[in-house]
């Protein structure tokens, strides 16, 4: 990675996981790179870097976005939540607990993206149908689980199925 000259840096004011920060970012850096490298939020994964796999999904002002396709400078004035914000210290969130209970992950590479997409869904629709869960997660790819356990975990977190 080459270092950029000071003229290629942009100052942004961004709230990440509840903490407001003013930082200088390279004008061409993606939000994924900034969050992973500068803010050390490594729950964000870079898979395809084309916005297809969903591993880099974050919430920006409450909406799921692909951080690999978003410039860091576009975070200026925005509120960003990453997978690191879902748990309260060592205690997992109900959604994370449901993923654990239903074995809704294997290698874990895609898990953060699924958790963020499911969080967006459950925050806007606390009682989704199975079809709504499937639709909300359709932008995330997993090569290990076969998706059924992920859908069951989201429905469980929404209180729609038993343990």
C-alpha angles and dihedrals in degrees: 000000000000121000117243128227118255090254090066092058124098126196115227134182109216137164112222119185092339097313119108114217137176109213139164115237133183107260091234098045118113120233088245091057093046094049094045100039106029102029095032093229096148096169085090108087128201110219118150097357087213099090093253106105101047096219091125096051116143134167115253112187087341097307124109111245135172106249091198089065097041122084116232088235089062087067090071110126092001135120114234129191124190132187088268088069095058097077128058102230109293094349113094120225118251089257092052090047089052090051088052094046093050096041087239094166138050116170090013097220095119097033098095091054092049091048092051093046090048091047091055090050096047093046091054097034114022093183107043124172120238089257091052091052091049091049093047092051096042092100093060124081127208125182096190117042108046090231098256094100091047092054090047091050092053091047089048091051088051089053094247102121135031127253 
